[in-house]
């Protein structure tokens, strides 16, 4: 199959024959095979079960500009069946061309830093403070782009009229079902966080704008470059870096603003929010026992503010990311201890 993909690219682009101009991506995705085509494009092969929704991909380009690749379906590649007598049609791969986002994968930068820094085993912790700080700032800028074309608004204007109305996807249309599934099957220590999000779900769905969310925010899918403008391959060990874009938008869909904040944990290399929720709940229970007459002083207005609701949407994103197993895209099983310990 790998050789067939190479042959397809060579025949499609006969003017590019040098192996220096056609290269395999060092870290291939779980659901795709990708070749770099010169400095400006990539060619990606995907099975139909993991095809890219071109409408979503084009919307990502509209919303996030050059931080999302320009994507086109350019053909299909039949893969010969091992059995010539098989009556079923030969399997095929869909072939996409995409514009190349500048920079290097964050995973590559982390790996490079890990080779020279051995003081910690925490994901992403090998990055310097200045790198982590600049990454967080660029993550905030990237996230804010999703709010600019308010596709969840019923009003139309010249700035947002080109953004089509959205429809809820696989995850967005089943948020309550997924949370109830996690409440039933996740270990007991996660239940306070799940229940808190379940209680807030009506506000999360109604008060927050629904924005196009990447859905697979992994270091391998995050492209970074030095903020100083130096070439990606020469990023200094402590030089500030910024997000230049995201690749692999196959899992993208509209979700409430804040759900995509789970990517912050992937940048920092740790998830402490659920532990913080449990600790806060214990503290609140102690305070209520000691001062029962003061428990309503905060008031519902503060609790239902945009910030607090977005913070709970952030927690929802963490639960969806770590609590539901991918299982080749089925996304219908809660992770379990002994089988998915890496997520727990």
C-alpha positions as CSV (number, residue, x, y, z in Angstrom):
1,X,0.0,0.0,0.0
2,X,2.8,2.4,0.9
3,X,4.5,1.8,-2.5
4,X,1.1,2.4,-4.3
5,X,0.8,5.7,-2.6
6,X,4.3,6.7,-3.7
7,X,3.5,5.6,-7.3
8,X,0.2,7.6,-7.3
9,X,2.1,10.8,-6.3
10,X,4.8,10.3,-8.8
11,X,2.4,9.7,-11.7
12,X,0.2,12.6,-10.6
13,X,3.1,15.0,-10.3
14,X,5.6,13.9,-12.9
15,X,7.6,17.1,-12.7
16,X,8.5,16.2,-9.1
17,X,10.7,13.2,-9.3
18,X,13.4,13.8,-6.7
19,X,13.0,12.1,-3.3
20,X,14.2,15.3,-1.8
21,X,11.0,17.0,-3.0
22,X,8.7,14.1,-2.0
23,X,9.1,12.9,1.6
24,X,7.1,10.9,4.1
25,X,6.0,12.7,7.2
26,X,8.1,11.4,10.0
27,X,5.2,10.8,12.4
28,X,2.3,9.3,10.4
29,X,-1.3,9.6,11.7
30,X,-3.4,6.7,13.0
31,X,-5.9,7.1,10.2
32,X,-3.8,8.4,7.3
33,X,-0.6,8.2,5.3
34,X,1.0,11.5,4.3
35,X,3.6,12.7,1.9
36,X,5.2,16.1,1.8
37,X,5.2,17.5,-1.8
38,X,7.9,20.2,-2.0
39,X,7.6,23.1,0.4
40,X,4.0,24.1,-0.3
41,X,1.8,21.0,-0.3
42,X,1.1,17.6,1.2
43,X,-0.7,14.6,-0.2
44,X,-2.7,12.5,2.3
45,X,-4.3,9.1,1.8
46,X,-7.2,8.1,4.0
47,X,-9.7,5.2,4.1
48,X,-13.3,6.1,3.5
49,X,-14.2,5.4,7.1
50,X,-11.9,8.3,8.1
51,X,-12.7,10.7,5.2
52,X,-12.5,14.4,5.6
53,X,-15.7,16.4,5.5
54,X,-14.7,19.0,2.8
55,X,-17.5,21.3,4.0
56,X,-16.0,21.4,7.5
57,X,-12.4,21.6,6.1
58,X,-13.4,24.6,4.0
59,X,-15.1,26.2,6.9
60,X,-12.0,25.7,9.0
61,X,-10.1,27.6,6.3
62,X,-12.7,30.4,6.4
63,X,-12.7,30.7,10.1
64,X,-9.0,30.2,11.0
65,X,-7.4,31.4,7.7
66,X,-3.9,30.1,7.0
67,X,-3.8,28.3,10.4
68,X,-5.9,25.6,8.7
69,X,-4.9,23.9,5.5
70,X,-6.6,24.5,2.2
71,X,-8.0,21.0,1.4
72,X,-9.2,19.3,-1.8
73,X,-10.2,15.8,-2.8
74,X,-8.1,14.9,-5.8
75,X,-8.9,11.3,-6.4
76,X,-8.9,7.7,-5.0
77,X,-6.5,4.9,-5.0
78,X,-7.7,1.3,-5.3
79,X,-5.8,-1.2,-3.2
80,X,-5.8,-4.6,-4.7
81,X,-7.4,-7.3,-2.7
82,X,-5.3,-10.3,-1.6
83,X,-7.9,-12.6,-2.9
84,X,-8.6,-12.3,-6.7
85,X,-11.8,-14.4,-6.3
86,X,-13.3,-12.1,-3.7
87,X,-16.7,-10.8,-4.9
88,X,-16.5,-7.6,-2.8
89,X,-15.0,-4.5,-4.4
90,X,-11.4,-3.7,-3.9
91,X,-10.8,-1.4,-0.9
92,X,-9.7,2.1,-1.8
93,X,-8.1,5.2,-0.3
94,X,-9.3,8.7,-0.7
95,X,-6.5,11.1,-1.8
96,X,-6.4,14.7,-0.6
97,X,-4.1,17.6,-1.4
98,X,-3.6,20.2,1.3
99,X,-1.6,23.4,1.6
100,X,1.4,23.0,3.9
101,X,1.4,24.9,7.2
102,X,4.8,26.4,8.1
103,X,6.7,25.2,11.1
104,X,7.3,21.9,12.8
105,X,5.0,19.7,14.8
106,X,5.0,20.5,18.5
107,X,5.6,16.9,19.2
108,X,8.9,17.1,17.3
109,X,9.9,20.1,19.3
110,X,9.0,18.4,22.6
111,X,11.0,15.3,21.5
112,X,14.0,17.4,20.6
113,X,13.9,19.2,24.0
114,X,13.5,15.9,25.8
115,X,16.7,14.6,24.3
116,X,18.6,17.3,26.1
117,X,16.5,17.7,29.2
118,X,15.9,14.7,31.4
119,X,14.7,16.3,34.6
120,X,11.1,15.4,34.1
121,X,8.8,12.8,32.5
122,X,5.8,15.1,32.2
123,X,4.5,15.6,28.7
124,X,5.4,18.9,27.3
125,X,7.3,19.9,30.5
126,X,10.6,20.0,28.6
127,X,9.6,23.3,27.0
128,X,11.1,26.4,28.6
129,X,8.9,28.8,30.5
130,X,9.1,31.4,27.7
131,X,8.1,28.7,25.2
132,X,5.1,27.6,27.3
133,X,4.0,31.2,27.9
134,X,4.2,32.1,24.2
135,X,2.4,28.9,23.2
136,X,-0.5,29.8,25.6
137,X,-0.7,33.3,24.2
138,X,-0.9,32.0,20.6
139,X,-3.4,29.3,21.7
140,X,-5.6,32.1,23.0
141,X,-5.3,34.0,19.7
142,X,-6.1,30.9,17.8
143,X,-9.1,30.1,20.0
144,X,-10.5,33.7,19.7
145,X,-10.6,33.3,15.9
146,X,-13.5,30.9,16.3
147,X,-15.6,33.6,17.9
148,X,-15.2,36.2,15.1
149,X,-17.7,34.8,12.6
150,X,-20.6,34.2,15.0
151,X,-22.2,31.3,13.2
152,X,-24.4,30.6,16.2
153,X,-26.0,34.0,15.9
154,X,-29.3,34.5,14.1
155,X,-28.4,38.0,12.9
156,X,-26.7,38.4,9.6
157,X,-24.1,40.9,8.6
158,X,-21.5,41.5,5.9
159,X,-18.8,39.9,8.1
160,X,-20.6,36.8,8.9
161,X,-23.0,36.2,6.0
162,X,-20.5,34.0,4.2
163,X,-20.3,31.6,7.1
164,X,-23.0,28.9,6.6
165,X,-25.3,27.9,9.5
166,X,-23.8,24.9,11.4
167,X,-25.3,21.5,12.2
168,X,-24.4,19.5,15.3
169,X,-21.9,16.7,14.7
170,X,-21.4,13.3,16.2
171,X,-20.2,14.6,19.6
172,X,-22.2,17.9,19.7
173,X,-25.5,16.2,19.2
174,X,-24.9,13.7,22.0
175,X,-23.3,15.7,24.9
176,X,-25.8,14.6,27.5
177,X,-25.7,11.0,26.5
178,X,-21.9,11.0,26.7
179,X,-21.9,12.6,30.1
180,X,-24.5,10.2,31.4
181,X,-22.4,7.3,30.0
182,X,-19.4,8.6,31.9
183,X,-21.4,9.1,35.1
184,X,-22.3,5.4,34.9
185,X,-18.9,4.0,34.0
186,X,-16.1,6.3,35.0
187,X,-14.2,5.6,38.3
188,X,-15.7,7.2,41.3
189,X,-13.0,9.9,41.6
190,X,-14.3,11.5,38.4
191,X,-17.9,11.6,39.4
192,X,-17.9,15.1,41.0
193,X,-16.5,16.6,37.8
194,X,-19.0,14.7,35.6
195,X,-22.0,15.7,37.8
196,X,-20.9,19.3,37.8
197,X,-20.8,19.5,34.0
198,X,-24.1,17.6,33.7
199,X,-25.7,20.2,36.0
200,X,-24.3,23.0,33.9
201,X,-24.9,21.5,30.5
202,X,-28.1,23.5,29.8
203,X,-26.1,26.7,30.3
204,X,-23.2,25.4,28.3
205,X,-25.3,24.6,25.3
206,X,-27.5,27.7,25.5
207,X,-25.4,30.5,26.7
208,X,-22.1,29.8,24.9
209,X,-21.6,30.3,21.2
210,X,-21.0,27.1,19.2
211,X,-17.6,27.4,17.5
212,X,-15.8,25.1,15.0
213,X,-13.5,23.0,17.3
214,X,-10.6,21.0,16.0
215,X,-11.4,17.8,17.8
216,X,-7.9,16.1,17.8
217,X,-5.6,18.6,19.5
218,X,-2.5,16.5,19.8
219,X,1.1,17.8,19.8
220,X,1.6,16.0,16.5
221,X,-1.2,18.0,14.9
222,X,0.0,21.4,16.3
223,X,2.5,23.2,14.0
224,X,4.8,25.7,15.8
225,X,7.4,28.2,14.6
226,X,9.7,30.6,16.4
227,X,8.2,34.0,17.2
228,X,11.5,35.6,16.1
229,X,10.9,34.6,12.5
230,X,13.8,32.2,12.3
231,X,13.5,29.0,10.3
232,X,11.5,26.2,12.0
233,X,14.4,23.8,11.9
234,X,16.6,26.2,13.9
235,X,14.3,26.8,16.9
236,X,16.5,27.5,19.8
237,X,16.1,25.4,23.0
238,X,14.6,28.4,24.9
239,X,13.3,30.6,22.0
240,X,9.6,31.6,22.3
241,X,7.4,29.7,19.8
242,X,3.9,30.3,18.6
243,X,1.2,28.1,17.0
244,X,1.4,28.5,13.2
245,X,-1.6,26.3,12.5
246,X,-3.3,22.9,13.0
247,X,-3.4,19.9,10.7
248,X,-5.8,16.9,10.6
249,X,-9.3,18.5,10.9
250,X,-11.1,15.2,10.2
251,X,-12.6,15.2,13.7
252,X,-13.6,18.9,13.7
253,X,-17.2,19.9,14.5
254,X,-19.1,22.7,16.2
255,X,-19.0,22.6,19.9
256,X,-19.7,25.1,22.7
257,X,-17.0,27.7,23.1
258,X,-14.6,26.4,25.8
259,X,-14.8,22.7,25.0
260,X,-11.7,23.1,22.8
261,X,-9.7,24.5,25.8
262,X,-8.7,20.9,26.5
263,X,-5.9,21.6,24.1
264,X,-4.3,23.8,26.8
265,X,-3.6,20.6,28.8
266,X,-1.9,19.1,25.7
267,X,0.3,22.2,25.4
268,X,1.3,22.2,29.0
269,X,1.5,18.5,29.4
270,X,-0.7,18.0,32.4
271,X,-4.4,17.8,33.4
272,X,-5.1,19.0,36.9
273,X,-8.5,20.5,36.4
274,X,-10.5,17.5,37.6
275,X,-8.4,17.2,40.8
276,X,-9.0,21.0,41.3
277,X,-12.7,20.5,40.9
278,X,-12.7,17.7,43.5
279,X,-10.7,19.8,45.9
280,X,-12.9,22.8,45.4
281,X,-16.0,20.7,46.1
282,X,-14.5,19.4,49.3
283,X,-13.7,23.0,50.4
284,X,-17.2,24.2,49.5
285,X,-18.8,21.4,51.5
286,X,-16.6,22.2,54.5
287,X,-17.5,25.9,54.2
288,X,-21.2,25.1,54.0
289,X,-21.0,23.0,57.1
290,X,-19.2,25.7,59.0
291,X,-21.2,28.7,57.7
292,X,-24.6,27.4,56.3
293,X,-26.2,30.8,56.3
294,X,-23.6,32.3,53.9
295,X,-23.7,29.7,51.1
296,X,-25.9,31.8,48.8
297,X,-23.9,35.0,49.0
298,X,-22.2,34.4,45.6
299,X,-25.5,34.3,43.8
300,X,-26.6,32.7,40.5
301,X,-25.5,35.6,38.4
302,X,-21.8,35.0,39.1
303,X,-22.2,31.2,38.7
304,X,-23.9,31.7,35.3
305,X,-21.4,34.2,34.0
306,X,-19.8,33.7,30.6
307,X,-16.4,33.0,32.3
308,X,-17.7,30.4,34.7
309,X,-19.8,28.7,32.0
310,X,-16.8,28.6,29.6
311,X,-14.7,27.2,32.4
312,X,-17.2,24.4,32.8
313,X,-17.1,23.9,29.1
314,X,-13.4,23.5,29.4
315,X,-14.0,20.7,31.9
316,X,-16.5,19.1,29.5
317,X,-13.8,19.1,26.9
318,X,-11.3,17.4,29.2
319,X,-13.9,14.7,30.1
320,X,-14.8,14.1,26.4
321,X,-11.1,13.9,25.4
322,X,-10.0,11.6,28.1
323,X,-13.2,9.9,29.1
324,X,-14.4,8.5,25.8
325,X,-12.3,6.0,23.9
326,X,-11.6,6.7,20.2
327,X,-11.9,3.1,19.1
328,X,-11.3,3.7,15.5
329,X,-13.7,6.7,15.4
330,X,-16.7,5.0,17.1
331,X,-16.5,7.2,20.2
332,X,-19.1,5.2,22.0
333,X,-17.2,3.6,24.9
334,X,-16.1,5.0,28.3
335,X,-12.5,4.4,29.1
336,X,-11.8,1.8,31.8
337,X,-9.0,1.1,34.2
338,X,-6.7,-1.7,33.1
339,X,-7.5,-1.0,29.5
340,X,-7.1,2.7,29.0
341,X,-4.8,3.7,31.9
342,X,-3.0,6.2,29.7
343,X,-6.2,8.3,29.6
344,X,-7.1,7.9,33.3
